[in-house]
């Protein structure tokens, strides 16, 4: 089981966020996220958004720390990357 998390460098809703992904399956990702208390609403297409105050919890539970570019590369190589549709990219 390999679950990855990038640094909390993504701003939103007044806080910083990380992305939590799996390079094996969405089932593995969902199970890990549930085990650390991530709510289902935190899942977006191919990753969970994890607030910065929960970052250390994810790492202690076994998530591997990795840079954002490498995280996307591994997600894409695993065939699990789901890009935003063009219409979603322009929603306000």
PDB file of N, CA, C and O in Angstrom:
ATOM      1  N   UNK A   1       0.846  -1.174   0.000  1.00  0.00           N
ATOM      2  CA  UNK A   1       0.000   0.000   0.000  1.00  0.00           C
ATOM      3  C   UNK A   1       0.893   1.238   0.000  1.00  0.00           C
ATOM      4  O   UNK A   1       1.727   1.411   0.889  1.00  0.00           O
ATOM      5  N   UNK A   2       0.713   2.093  -0.995  1.00  0.00           N
ATOM      6  CA  UNK A   2       1.462   3.338  -1.036  1.00  0.00           C
ATOM      7  C   UNK A   2       0.496   4.498  -1.237  1.00  0.00           C
ATOM      8  O   UNK A   2      -0.148   4.625  -2.279  1.00  0.00           O
ATOM      9  N   UNK A   3       0.417   5.328  -0.226  1.00  0.00           N
ATOM     10  CA  UNK A   3      -0.390   6.545  -0.277  1.00  0.00           C
ATOM     11  C   UNK A   3       0.584   7.703  -0.108  1.00  0.00           C
ATOM     12  O   UNK A   3       1.476   7.657   0.740  1.00  0.00           O
ATOM     13  N   UNK A   4       0.409   8.727  -0.908  1.00  0.00           N
ATOM     14  CA  UNK A   4       1.313   9.873  -0.911  1.00  0.00           C
ATOM     15  C   UNK A   4       0.592  11.139  -0.485  1.00  0.00           C
ATOM     16  O   UNK A   4      -0.617  11.277  -0.667  1.00  0.00           O
ATOM     17  N   UNK A   5       1.360  12.065   0.086  1.00  0.00           N
ATOM     18  CA  UNK A   5       0.815  13.372   0.455  1.00  0.00           C
ATOM     19  C   UNK A   5       1.856  14.433   0.102  1.00  0.00           C
ATOM     20  O   UNK A   5       3.045  14.272   0.374  1.00  0.00           O
ATOM     21  N   UNK A   6       1.384  15.522  -0.509  1.00  0.00           N
ATOM     22  CA  UNK A   6       2.298  16.618  -0.814  1.00  0.00           C
ATOM     23  C   UNK A   6       2.233  17.668   0.289  1.00  0.00           C
ATOM     24  O   UNK A   6       1.325  17.628   1.119  1.00  0.00           O
ATOM     25  N   UNK A   7       3.173  18.600   0.316  1.00  0.00           N
ATOM     26  CA  UNK A   7       3.197  19.616   1.380  1.00  0.00           C
ATOM     27  C   UNK A   7       1.945  20.489   1.336  1.00  0.00           C
ATOM     28  O   UNK A   7       1.356  20.670   0.271  1.00  0.00           O
ATOM     29  N   UNK A   8       1.540  21.023   2.463  1.00  0.00           N
ATOM     30  CA  UNK A   8       0.346  21.894   2.499  1.00  0.00           C
ATOM     31  C   UNK A   8       0.668  23.290   1.961  1.00  0.00           C
ATOM     32  O   UNK A   8       0.888  24.233   2.721  1.00  0.00           O
ATOM     33  N   UNK A   9       0.688  23.393   0.634  1.00  0.00           N
ATOM     34  CA  UNK A   9       1.036  24.661  -0.021  1.00  0.00           C
ATOM     35  C   UNK A   9      -0.097  25.216  -0.876  1.00  0.00           C
ATOM     36  O   UNK A   9       0.097  26.194  -1.597  1.00  0.00           O
ATOM     37  N   UNK A  10      -1.270  24.608  -0.805  1.00  0.00           N
ATOM     38  CA  UNK A  10      -2.386  25.007  -1.656  1.00  0.00           C
ATOM     39  C   UNK A  10      -3.396  25.791  -0.823  1.00  0.00           C
ATOM     40  O   UNK A  10      -4.024  25.226   0.072  1.00  0.00           O
ATOM     41  N   UNK A  11      -3.563  27.090  -1.105  1.00  0.00           N
ATOM     42  CA  UNK A  11      -4.485  27.914  -0.314  1.00  0.00           C
ATOM     43  C   UNK A  11      -5.945  27.690  -0.702  1.00  0.00           C
ATOM     44  O   UNK A  11      -6.261  27.397  -1.855  1.00  0.00           O
ATOM     45  N   UNK A  12      -6.819  27.834   0.280  1.00  0.00           N
ATOM     46  CA  UNK A  12      -8.257  27.754   0.032  1.00  0.00           C
ATOM     47  C   UNK A  12      -9.035  27.825   1.323  1.00  0.00           C
ATOM     48  O   UNK A  12      -8.673  27.193   2.315  1.00  0.00           O
ATOM     49  N   UNK A  13     -10.097  28.590   1.308  1.00  0.00           N
ATOM     50  CA  UNK A  13     -10.981  28.692   2.467  1.00  0.00           C
ATOM     51  C   UNK A  13     -10.248  29.116   3.748  1.00  0.00           C
ATOM     52  O   UNK A  13     -10.561  28.643   4.841  1.00  0.00           O
ATOM     53  N   UNK A  14      -9.272  30.011   3.591  1.00  0.00           N
ATOM     54  CA  UNK A  14      -8.579  30.539   4.759  1.00  0.00           C
ATOM     55  C   UNK A  14      -7.547  29.626   5.393  1.00  0.00           C
ATOM     56  O   UNK A  14      -7.105  29.884   6.513  1.00  0.00           O
ATOM     57  N   UNK A  15      -7.155  28.571   4.706  1.00  0.00           N
ATOM     58  CA  UNK A  15      -6.129  27.655   5.236  1.00  0.00           C
ATOM     59  C   UNK A  15      -5.315  27.074   4.094  1.00  0.00           C
ATOM     60  O   UNK A  15      -5.597  27.326   2.923  1.00  0.00           O
ATOM     61  N   UNK A  16      -4.311  26.300   4.443  1.00  0.00           N
ATOM     62  CA  UNK A  16      -3.457  25.645   3.449  1.00  0.00           C
ATOM     63  C   UNK A  16      -3.811  24.153   3.401  1.00  0.00           C
ATOM     64  O   UNK A  16      -4.209  23.558   4.403  1.00  0.00           O
ATOM     65  N   UNK A  17      -3.653  23.570   2.210  1.00  0.00           N
ATOM     66  CA  UNK A  17      -4.083  22.198   1.976  1.00  0.00           C
ATOM     67  C   UNK A  17      -2.993  21.360   1.319  1.00  0.00           C
ATOM     68  O   UNK A  17      -2.120  21.874   0.621  1.00  0.00           O
ATOM     69  N   UNK A  18      -3.069  20.061   1.563  1.00  0.00           N
ATOM     70  CA  UNK A  18      -2.261  19.045   0.898  1.00  0.00           C
ATOM     71  C   UNK A  18      -3.188  18.182   0.056  1.00  0.00           C
ATOM     72  O   UNK A  18      -4.411  18.239   0.183  1.00  0.00           O
ATOM     73  N   UNK A  19      -2.570  17.378  -0.809  1.00  0.00           N
ATOM     74  CA  UNK A  19      -3.319  16.398  -1.592  1.00  0.00           C
ATOM     75  C   UNK A  19      -2.867  15.008  -1.174  1.00  0.00           C
ATOM     76  O   UNK A  19      -1.672  14.751  -1.035  1.00  0.00           O
ATOM     77  N   UNK A  20      -3.814  14.124  -0.978  1.00  0.00           N
ATOM     78  CA  UNK A  20      -3.554  12.738  -0.587  1.00  0.00           C
ATOM     79  C   UNK A  20      -3.985  11.850  -1.748  1.00  0.00           C
ATOM     80  O   UNK A  20      -5.135  11.912  -2.181  1.00  0.00           O
ATOM     81  N   UNK A  21      -3.064  11.016  -2.258  1.00  0.00           N
ATOM     82  CA  UNK A  21      -3.358  10.151  -3.403  1.00  0.00           C
ATOM     83  C   UNK A  21      -2.810   8.752  -3.169  1.00  0.00           C
ATOM     84  O   UNK A  21      -1.998   8.521  -2.273  1.00  0.00           O
ATOM     85  N   UNK A  22      -3.276   7.824  -3.998  1.00  0.00           N
ATOM     86  CA  UNK A  22      -2.745   6.464  -4.040  1.00  0.00           C
ATOM     87  C   UNK A  22      -2.217   6.206  -5.443  1.00  0.00           C
ATOM     88  O   UNK A  22      -2.751   6.732  -6.420  1.00  0.00           O
ATOM     89  N   UNK A  23      -1.171   5.397  -5.541  1.00  0.00           N
ATOM     90  CA  UNK A  23      -0.705   4.992  -6.869  1.00  0.00           C
ATOM     91  C   UNK A  23      -1.143   3.563  -7.184  1.00  0.00           C
ATOM     92  O   UNK A  23      -0.665   2.951  -8.138  1.00  0.00           O
ATOM     93  N   UNK A  24      -2.064   3.043  -6.364  1.00  0.00           N
ATOM     94  CA  UNK A  24      -2.538   1.673  -6.578  1.00  0.00           C
ATOM     95  C   UNK A  24      -4.017   1.632  -6.966  1.00  0.00           C
ATOM     96  O   UNK A  24      -4.377   1.021  -7.972  1.00  0.00           O
ATOM     97  N   UNK A  25      -4.879   2.283  -6.167  1.00  0.00           N
ATOM     98  CA  UNK A  25      -6.309   2.228  -6.450  1.00  0.00           C
ATOM     99  C   UNK A  25      -7.060   3.274  -5.638  1.00  0.00           C
ATOM    100  O   UNK A  25      -6.575   3.766  -4.619  1.00  0.00           O
ATOM    101  N   UNK A  26      -8.243   3.597  -6.111  1.00  0.00           N
ATOM    102  CA  UNK A  26      -9.104   4.502  -5.337  1.00  0.00           C
ATOM    103  C   UNK A  26      -9.595   3.815  -4.073  1.00  0.00           C
ATOM    104  O   UNK A  26      -9.806   4.472  -3.054  1.00  0.00           O
ATOM    105  N   UNK A  27      -9.780   2.495  -4.128  1.00  0.00           N
ATOM    106  CA  UNK A  27     -10.200   1.756  -2.941  1.00  0.00           C
ATOM    107  C   UNK A  27      -9.188   1.901  -1.821  1.00  0.00           C
ATOM    108  O   UNK A  27      -9.560   2.127  -0.670  1.00  0.00           O
ATOM    109  N   UNK A  28      -7.899   1.772  -2.153  1.00  0.00           N
ATOM    110  CA  UNK A  28      -6.834   1.949  -1.175  1.00  0.00           C
ATOM    111  C   UNK A  28      -6.864   3.373  -0.618  1.00  0.00           C
ATOM    112  O   UNK A  28      -6.732   3.581   0.588  1.00  0.00           O
ATOM    113  N   UNK A  29      -7.039   4.347  -1.509  1.00  0.00           N
ATOM    114  CA  UNK A  29      -7.073   5.750  -1.098  1.00  0.00           C
ATOM    115  C   UNK A  29      -8.243   6.019  -0.156  1.00  0.00           C
ATOM    116  O   UNK A  29      -8.067   6.649   0.887  1.00  0.00           O
ATOM    117  N   UNK A  30      -9.433   5.547  -0.515  1.00  0.00           N
ATOM    118  CA  UNK A  30     -10.611   5.761   0.325  1.00  0.00           C
ATOM    119  C   UNK A  30     -10.449   5.110   1.703  1.00  0.00           C
ATOM    120  O   UNK A  30     -10.814   5.698   2.722  1.00  0.00           O
ATOM    121  N   UNK A  31      -9.904   3.903   1.722  1.00  0.00           N
ATOM    122  CA  UNK A  31      -9.715   3.211   3.007  1.00  0.00           C
ATOM    123  C   UNK A  31      -8.727   3.967   3.893  1.00  0.00           C
ATOM    124  O   UNK A  31      -8.962   4.119   5.092  1.00  0.00           O
ATOM    125  N   UNK A  32      -7.633   4.437   3.317  1.00  0.00           N
ATOM    126  CA  UNK A  32      -6.649   5.182   4.098  1.00  0.00           C
ATOM    127  C   UNK A  32      -7.255   6.486   4.601  1.00  0.00           C
ATOM    128  O   UNK A  32      -7.110   6.828   5.774  1.00  0.00           O
ATOM    129  N   UNK A  33      -7.927   7.208   3.725  1.00  0.00           N
ATOM    130  CA  UNK A  33      -8.533   8.487   4.111  1.00  0.00           C
ATOM    131  C   UNK A  33      -9.535   8.293   5.245  1.00  0.00           C
ATOM    132  O   UNK A  33      -9.572   9.082   6.189  1.00  0.00           O
ATOM    133  N   UNK A  34     -10.341   7.248   5.151  1.00  0.00           N
ATOM    134  CA  UNK A  34     -11.304   6.963   6.218  1.00  0.00           C
ATOM    135  C   UNK A  34     -10.578   6.658   7.531  1.00  0.00           C
ATOM    136  O   UNK A  34     -11.025   7.068   8.602  1.00  0.00           O
ATOM    137  N   UNK A  35      -9.466   5.943   7.442  1.00  0.00           N
ATOM    138  CA  UNK A  35      -8.735   5.559   8.658  1.00  0.00           C
ATOM    139  C   UNK A  35      -8.148   6.755   9.399  1.00  0.00           C
ATOM    140  O   UNK A  35      -7.912   6.680  10.605  1.00  0.00           O
ATOM    141  N   UNK A  36      -7.909   7.862   8.688  1.00  0.00           N
ATOM    142  CA  UNK A  36      -7.378   9.054   9.357  1.00  0.00           C
ATOM    143  C   UNK A  36      -8.446  10.131   9.556  1.00  0.00           C
ATOM    144  O   UNK A  36      -8.141  11.258   9.945  1.00  0.00           O
ATOM    145  N   UNK A  37      -9.704   9.765   9.283  1.00  0.00           N
ATOM    146  CA  UNK A  37     -10.803  10.676   9.571  1.00  0.00           C
ATOM    147  C   UNK A  37     -11.125  11.703   8.508  1.00  0.00           C
ATOM    148  O   UNK A  37     -11.797  12.693   8.799  1.00  0.00           O
ATOM    149  N   UNK A  38     -10.665  11.498   7.278  1.00  0.00           N
ATOM    150  CA  UNK A  38     -11.035  12.415   6.192  1.00  0.00           C
ATOM    151  C   UNK A  38     -12.491  12.165   5.809  1.00  0.00           C
ATOM    152  O   UNK A  38     -12.869  11.022   5.553  1.00  0.00           O
ATOM    153  N   UNK A  39     -13.309  13.207   5.764  1.00  0.00           N
ATOM    154  CA  UNK A  39     -14.700  13.011   5.360  1.00  0.00           C
ATOM    155  C   UNK A  39     -14.797  12.762   3.855  1.00  0.00           C
ATOM    156  O   UNK A  39     -13.960  13.254   3.098  1.00  0.00           O
ATOM    157  N   UNK A  40     -15.793  12.016   3.413  1.00  0.00           N
ATOM    158  CA  UNK A  40     -15.964  11.753   1.975  1.00  0.00           C
ATOM    159  C   UNK A  40     -16.025  13.026   1.134  1.00  0.00           C
ATOM    160  O   UNK A  40     -15.609  13.018  -0.024  1.00  0.00           O
ATOM    161  N   UNK A  41     -16.532  14.106   1.693  1.00  0.00           N
ATOM    162  CA  UNK A  41     -16.640  15.360   0.925  1.00  0.00           C
ATOM    163  C   UNK A  41     -15.269  15.946   0.582  1.00  0.00           C
ATOM    164  O   UNK A  41     -15.180  16.834  -0.265  1.00  0.00           O
ATOM    165  N   UNK A  42     -14.194  15.464   1.228  1.00  0.00           N
ATOM    166  CA  UNK A  42     -12.838  15.947   0.950  1.00  0.00           C
ATOM    167  C   UNK A  42     -12.253  15.324  -0.317  1.00  0.00           C
ATOM    168  O   UNK A  42     -11.182  15.731  -0.766  1.00  0.00           O
ATOM    169  N   UNK A  43     -12.954  14.331  -0.902  1.00  0.00           N
ATOM    170  CA  UNK A  43     -12.483  13.675  -2.122  1.00  0.00           C
ATOM    171  C   UNK A  43     -12.871  14.511  -3.329  1.00  0.00           C
ATOM    172  O   UNK A  43     -14.027  14.905  -3.482  1.00  0.00           O
ATOM    173  N   UNK A  44     -11.880  14.778  -4.193  1.00  0.00           N
ATOM    174  CA  UNK A  44     -12.132  15.549  -5.407  1.00  0.00           C
ATOM    175  C   UNK A  44     -11.480  14.849  -6.592  1.00  0.00           C
ATOM    176  O   UNK A  44     -10.259  14.895  -6.744  1.00  0.00           O
ATOM    177  N   UNK A  45     -12.274  14.211  -7.420  1.00  0.00           N
ATOM    178  CA  UNK A  45     -11.863  13.514  -8.635  1.00  0.00           C
ATOM    179  C   UNK A  45     -10.862  12.382  -8.421  1.00  0.00           C
ATOM    180  O   UNK A  45     -11.181  11.225  -8.693  1.00  0.00           O
ATOM    181  N   UNK A  46      -9.648  12.692  -7.934  1.00  0.00           N
ATOM    182  CA  UNK A  46      -8.596  11.673  -7.814  1.00  0.00           C
ATOM    183  C   UNK A  46      -7.751  11.822  -6.555  1.00  0.00           C
ATOM    184  O   UNK A  46      -6.733  11.145  -6.406  1.00  0.00           O
ATOM    185  N   UNK A  47      -8.166  12.701  -5.653  1.00  0.00           N
ATOM    186  CA  UNK A  47      -7.383  12.954  -4.443  1.00  0.00           C
ATOM    187  C   UNK A  47      -8.287  13.444  -3.309  1.00  0.00           C
ATOM    188  O   UNK A  47      -9.430  13.847  -3.521  1.00  0.00           O
ATOM    189  N   UNK A  48      -7.735  13.392  -2.119  1.00  0.00           N
ATOM    190  CA  UNK A  48      -8.391  14.010  -0.966  1.00  0.00           C
ATOM    191  C   UNK A  48      -7.658  15.301  -0.651  1.00  0.00           C
ATOM    192  O   UNK A  48      -6.429  15.346  -0.708  1.00  0.00           O
ATOM    193  N   UNK A  49      -8.389  16.342  -0.323  1.00  0.00           N
ATOM    194  CA  UNK A  49      -7.817  17.572   0.189  1.00  0.00           C
ATOM    195  C   UNK A  49      -7.679  17.419   1.701  1.00  0.00           C
ATOM    196  O   UNK A  49      -8.649  17.121   2.397  1.00  0.00           O
ATOM    197  N   UNK A  50      -6.469  17.626   2.197  1.00  0.00           N
ATOM    198  CA  UNK A  50      -6.170  17.451   3.619  1.00  0.00           C
ATOM    199  C   UNK A  50      -5.681  18.790   4.173  1.00  0.00           C
ATOM    200  O   UNK A  50      -4.692  19.331   3.678  1.00  0.00           O
ATOM    201  N   UNK A  51      -6.358  19.339   5.196  1.00  0.00           N
ATOM    202  CA  UNK A  51      -5.911  20.618   5.755  1.00  0.00           C
ATOM    203  C   UNK A  51      -4.558  20.474   6.443  1.00  0.00           C
ATOM    204  O   UNK A  51      -4.207  19.398   6.927  1.00  0.00           O
ATOM    205  N   UNK A  52      -3.806  21.570   6.481  1.00  0.00           N
ATOM    206  CA  UNK A  52      -2.439  21.527   7.011  1.00  0.00           C
ATOM    207  C   UNK A  52      -2.367  20.985   8.435  1.00  0.00           C
ATOM    208  O   UNK A  52      -1.388  20.331   8.795  1.00  0.00           O
ATOM    209  N   UNK A  53      -3.385  21.246   9.247  1.00  0.00           N
ATOM    210  CA  UNK A  53      -3.327  20.757  10.628  1.00  0.00           C
ATOM    211  C   UNK A  53      -3.499  19.236  10.721  1.00  0.00           C
ATOM    212  O   UNK A  53      -3.299  18.667  11.794  1.00  0.00           O
ATOM    213  N   UNK A  54      -3.863  18.567   9.621  1.00  0.00           N
ATOM    214  CA  UNK A  54      -4.000  17.104   9.603  1.00  0.00           C
ATOM    215  C   UNK A  54      -2.849  16.415   8.862  1.00  0.00           C
ATOM    216  O   UNK A  54      -2.799  15.187   8.792  1.00  0.00           O
ATOM    217  N   UNK A  55      -1.931  17.207   8.314  1.00  0.00           N
ATOM    218  CA  UNK A  55      -0.806  16.671   7.541  1.00  0.00           C
ATOM    219  C   UNK A  55       0.001  15.650   8.352  1.00  0.00           C
ATOM    220  O   UNK A  55       0.238  14.536   7.887  1.00  0.00           O
ATOM    221  N   UNK A  56       0.415  16.025   9.546  1.00  0.00           N
ATOM    222  CA  UNK A  56       1.224  15.117  10.379  1.00  0.00           C
ATOM    223  C   UNK A  56       0.472  13.842  10.731  1.00  0.00           C
ATOM    224  O   UNK A  56       1.083  12.780  10.851  1.00  0.00           O
ATOM    225  N   UNK A  57      -0.844  13.928  10.897  1.00  0.00           N
ATOM    226  CA  UNK A  57      -1.647  12.733  11.171  1.00  0.00           C
ATOM    227  C   UNK A  57      -1.538  11.749  10.007  1.00  0.00           C
ATOM    228  O   UNK A  57      -1.387  10.545  10.217  1.00  0.00           O
ATOM    229  N   UNK A  58      -1.615  12.265   8.781  1.00  0.00           N
ATOM    230  CA  UNK A  58      -1.532  11.408   7.594  1.00  0.00           C
ATOM    231  C   UNK A  58      -0.152  10.753   7.502  1.00  0.00           C
ATOM    232  O   UNK A  58      -0.047   9.567   7.186  1.00  0.00           O
ATOM    233  N   UNK A  59       0.898  11.517   7.774  1.00  0.00           N
ATOM    234  CA  UNK A  59       2.259  10.974   7.705  1.00  0.00           C
ATOM    235  C   UNK A  59       2.458   9.917   8.795  1.00  0.00           C
ATOM    236  O   UNK A  59       3.029   8.859   8.528  1.00  0.00           O
ATOM    237  N   UNK A  60       2.000  10.186  10.007  1.00  0.00           N
ATOM    238  CA  UNK A  60       2.114   9.189  11.095  1.00  0.00           C
ATOM    239  C   UNK A  60       1.366   7.907  10.758  1.00  0.00           C
ATOM    240  O   UNK A  60       1.781   6.821  11.162  1.00  0.00           O
ATOM    241  N   UNK A  61       0.271   8.026  10.023  1.00  0.00           N
ATOM    242  CA  UNK A  61      -0.522   6.853   9.660  1.00  0.00           C
ATOM    243  C   UNK A  61       0.082   6.078   8.488  1.00  0.00           C
ATOM    244  O   UNK A  61      -0.385   4.989   8.155  1.00  0.00           O
ATOM    245  N   UNK A  62       1.128   6.646   7.860  1.00  0.00           N
ATOM    246  CA  UNK A  62       1.808   5.903   6.805  1.00  0.00           C
ATOM    247  C   UNK A  62       1.865   6.559   5.439  1.00  0.00           C
ATOM    248  O   UNK A  62       2.432   5.975   4.515  1.00  0.00           O
ATOM    249  N   UNK A  63       1.305   7.743   5.270  1.00  0.00           N
ATOM    250  CA  UNK A  63       1.405   8.427   3.981  1.00  0.00           C
ATOM    251  C   UNK A  63       2.855   8.843   3.753  1.00  0.00           C
ATOM    252  O   UNK A  63       3.527   9.304   4.676  1.00  0.00           O
ATOM    253  N   UNK A  64       3.325   8.683   2.543  1.00  0.00           N
ATOM    254  CA  UNK A  64       4.687   9.045   2.170  1.00  0.00           C
ATOM    255  C   UNK A  64       4.715  10.489   1.702  1.00  0.00           C
ATOM    256  O   UNK A  64       3.964  10.880   0.809  1.00  0.00           O
ATOM    257  N   UNK A  65       5.594  11.282   2.319  1.00  0.00           N
ATOM    258  CA  UNK A  65       5.741  12.682   1.934  1.00  0.00           C
ATOM    259  C   UNK A  65       6.455  12.764   0.587  1.00  0.00           C
ATOM    260  O   UNK A  65       7.469  12.103   0.363  1.00  0.00           O
ATOM    261  N   UNK A  66       5.909  13.586  -0.300  1.00  0.00           N
ATOM    262  CA  UNK A  66       6.446  13.685  -1.656  1.00  0.00           C
ATOM    263  C   UNK A  66       6.108  15.063  -2.202  1.00  0.00           C
ATOM    264  O   UNK A  66       5.106  15.654  -1.800  1.00  0.00           O
ATOM    265  N   UNK A  67       6.925  15.584  -3.109  1.00  0.00           N
ATOM    266  CA  UNK A  67       6.652  16.877  -3.720  1.00  0.00           C
ATOM    267  C   UNK A  67       5.440  16.827  -4.636  1.00  0.00           C
ATOM    268  O   UNK A  67       5.060  15.758  -5.115  1.00  0.00           O
ATOM    269  N   UNK A  68       4.845  17.961  -4.875  1.00  0.00           N
ATOM    270  CA  UNK A  68       3.617  18.041  -5.667  1.00  0.00           C
ATOM    271  C   UNK A  68       3.790  17.534  -7.099  1.00  0.00           C
ATOM    272  O   UNK A  68       2.931  16.817  -7.612  1.00  0.00           O
ATOM    273  N   UNK A  69       4.890  17.902  -7.740  1.00  0.00           N
ATOM    274  CA  UNK A  69       5.121  17.457  -9.125  1.00  0.00           C
ATOM    275  C   UNK A  69       5.288  15.945  -9.196  1.00  0.00           C
ATOM    276  O   UNK A  69       4.761  15.301 -10.103  1.00  0.00           O
ATOM    277  N   UNK A  70       6.020  15.379  -8.241  1.00  0.00           N
ATOM    278  CA  UNK A  70       6.206  13.929  -8.219  1.00  0.00           C
ATOM    279  C   UNK A  70       4.893  13.220  -7.906  1.00  0.00           C
ATOM    280  O   UNK A  70       4.626  12.144  -8.441  1.00  0.00           O
ATOM    281  N   UNK A  71       4.075  13.812  -7.046  1.00  0.00           N
ATOM    282  CA  UNK A  71       2.773  13.246  -6.711  1.00  0.00           C
ATOM    283  C   UNK A  71       1.924  13.118  -7.978  1.00  0.00           C
ATOM    284  O   UNK A  71       1.332  12.068  -8.226  1.00  0.00           O
ATOM    285  N   UNK A  72       1.864  14.179  -8.773  1.00  0.00           N
ATOM    286  CA  UNK A  72       1.082  14.154 -10.021  1.00  0.00           C
ATOM    287  C   UNK A  72       1.681  13.149 -10.997  1.00  0.00           C
ATOM    288  O   UNK A  72       0.945  12.433 -11.677  1.00  0.00           O
ATOM    289  N   UNK A  73       3.011  13.088 -11.074  1.00  0.00           N
ATOM    290  CA  UNK A  73       3.658  12.141 -11.983  1.00  0.00           C
ATOM    291  C   UNK A  73       3.288  10.699 -11.637  1.00  0.00           C
ATOM    292  O   UNK A  73       2.971   9.904 -12.522  1.00  0.00           O
ATOM    293  N   UNK A  74       3.332  10.370 -10.358  1.00  0.00           N
ATOM    294  CA  UNK A  74       3.005   8.998  -9.933  1.00  0.00           C
ATOM    295  C   UNK A  74       1.524   8.687 -10.121  1.00  0.00           C
ATOM    296  O   UNK A  74       1.166   7.577 -10.514  1.00  0.00           O
ATOM    297  N   UNK A  75       0.682   9.643  -9.847  1.00  0.00           N
ATOM    298  CA  UNK A  75      -0.761   9.466 -10.043  1.00  0.00           C
ATOM    299  C   UNK A  75      -1.067   9.221 -11.521  1.00  0.00           C
ATOM    300  O   UNK A  75      -1.872   8.354 -11.860  1.00  0.00           O
ATOM    301  N   UNK A  76      -0.425   9.985 -12.388  1.00  0.00           N
ATOM    302  CA  UNK A  76      -0.618   9.841 -13.834  1.00  0.00           C
ATOM    303  C   UNK A  76      -0.080   8.505 -14.319  1.00  0.00           C
ATOM    304  O   UNK A  76      -0.741   7.816 -15.097  1.00  0.00           O
ATOM    305  N   UNK A  77       1.114   8.131 -13.869  1.00  0.00           N
ATOM    306  CA  UNK A  77       1.722   6.855 -14.275  1.00  0.00           C
ATOM    307  C   UNK A  77       0.868   5.662 -13.858  1.00  0.00           C
ATOM    308  O   UNK A  77       0.856   4.636 -14.537  1.00  0.00           O
ATOM    309  N   UNK A  78       0.157   5.796 -12.749  1.00  0.00           N
ATOM    310  CA  UNK A  78      -0.712   4.713 -12.265  1.00  0.00           C
ATOM    311  C   UNK A  78      -2.036   4.657 -13.023  1.00  0.00           C
ATOM    312  O   UNK A  78      -2.822   3.729 -12.833  1.00  0.00           O
ATOM    313  N   UNK A  79      -2.283   5.648 -13.882  1.00  0.00           N
ATOM    314  CA  UNK A  79      -3.546   5.683 -14.632  1.00  0.00           C
ATOM    315  C   UNK A  79      -4.719   6.149 -13.794  1.00  0.00           C
ATOM    316  O   UNK A  79      -5.869   5.905 -14.159  1.00  0.00           O
ATOM    317  N   UNK A  80      -4.456   6.816 -12.676  1.00  0.00           N
ATOM    318  CA  UNK A  80      -5.521   7.242 -11.762  1.00  0.00           C
ATOM    319  C   UNK A  80      -5.785   8.747 -11.815  1.00  0.00           C
ATOM    320  O   UNK A  80      -6.644   9.241 -11.085  1.00  0.00           O
ATOM    321  N   UNK A  81      -5.070   9.481 -12.657  1.00  0.00           N
ATOM    322  CA  UNK A  81      -5.247  10.936 -12.751  1.00  0.00           C
ATOM    323  C   UNK A  81      -6.556  11.239 -13.458  1.00  0.00           C
ATOM    324  O   UNK A  81      -6.813  10.728 -14.548  1.00  0.00           O
ATOM    325  N   UNK A  82      -7.368  12.057 -12.845  1.00  0.00           N
ATOM    326  CA  UNK A  82      -8.633  12.522 -13.436  1.00  0.00           C
ATOM    327  C   UNK A  82      -8.578  14.049 -13.488  1.00  0.00           C
ATOM    328  O   UNK A  82      -8.751  14.716 -12.468  1.00  0.00           O
ATOM    329  N   UNK A  83      -8.343  14.584 -14.650  1.00  0.00           N
ATOM    330  CA  UNK A  83      -8.250  16.037 -14.817  1.00  0.00           C
ATOM    331  C   UNK A  83      -9.630  16.678 -14.770  1.00  0.00           C
ATOM    332  O   UNK A  83     -10.646  16.039 -15.044  1.00  0.00           O
ATOM    333  N   UNK A  84      -9.635  17.963 -14.414  1.00  0.00           N
ATOM    334  CA  UNK A  84     -10.883  18.721 -14.456  1.00  0.00           C
ATOM    335  C   UNK A  84     -11.356  18.809 -15.894  1.00  0.00           C
ATOM    336  O   UNK A  84     -10.552  18.952 -16.816  1.00  0.00           O
ATOM    337  N   UNK A  85     -12.660  18.723 -16.080  1.00  0.00           N
ATOM    338  CA  UNK A  85     -13.221  18.978 -17.394  1.00  0.00           C
ATOM    339  C   UNK A  85     -13.102  20.470 -17.652  1.00  0.00           C
ATOM    340  O   UNK A  85     -13.069  21.265 -16.712  1.00  0.00           O
ATOM    341  N   UNK A  86     -13.038  20.846 -18.903  1.00  0.00           N
ATOM    342  CA  UNK A  86     -12.888  22.240 -19.270  1.00  0.00           C
ATOM    343  C   UNK A  86     -13.978  23.096 -18.621  1.00  0.00           C
ATOM    344  O   UNK A  86     -13.703  24.206 -18.166  1.00  0.00           O
ATOM    345  N   UNK A  87     -15.208  22.589 -18.576  1.00  0.00           N
ATOM    346  CA  UNK A  87     -16.310  23.349 -17.994  1.00  0.00           C
ATOM    347  C   UNK A  87     -16.121  23.562 -16.489  1.00  0.00           C
ATOM    348  O   UNK A  87     -16.532  24.596 -15.963  1.00  0.00           O
ATOM    349  N   UNK A  88     -15.499  22.592 -15.781  1.00  0.00           N
ATOM    350  CA  UNK A  88     -15.245  22.732 -14.341  1.00  0.00           C
ATOM    351  C   UNK A  88     -14.148  23.755 -14.082  1.00  0.00           C
ATOM    352  O   UNK A  88     -14.178  24.458 -13.072  1.00  0.00           O
ATOM    353  N   UNK A  89     -13.189  23.840 -14.982  1.00  0.00           N
ATOM    354  CA  UNK A  89     -12.055  24.738 -14.788  1.00  0.00           C
ATOM    355  C   UNK A  89     -12.470  26.203 -14.796  1.00  0.00           C
ATOM    356  O   UNK A  89     -11.765  27.048 -14.245  1.00  0.00           O
ATOM    357  N   UNK A  90     -13.597  26.510 -15.409  1.00  0.00           N
ATOM    358  CA  UNK A  90     -14.028  27.905 -15.528  1.00  0.00           C
ATOM    359  C   UNK A  90     -15.213  28.249 -14.654  1.00  0.00           C
ATOM    360  O   UNK A  90     -15.739  29.359 -14.742  1.00  0.00           O
ATOM    361  N   UNK A  91     -15.647  27.321 -13.808  1.00  0.00           N
ATOM    362  CA  UNK A  91     -16.758  27.618 -12.903  1.00  0.00           C
ATOM    363  C   UNK A  91     -16.317  28.584 -11.829  1.00  0.00           C
ATOM    364  O   UNK A  91     -15.173  28.546 -11.378  1.00  0.00           O
ATOM    365  N   UNK A  92     -17.217  29.441 -11.423  1.00  0.00           N
ATOM    366  CA  UNK A  92     -16.907  30.423 -10.378  1.00  0.00           C
ATOM    367  C   UNK A  92     -17.605  30.043  -9.102  1.00  0.00           C
ATOM    368  O   UNK A  92     -17.475  30.741  -8.096  1.00  0.00           O
TER     369      UNK A  92
END
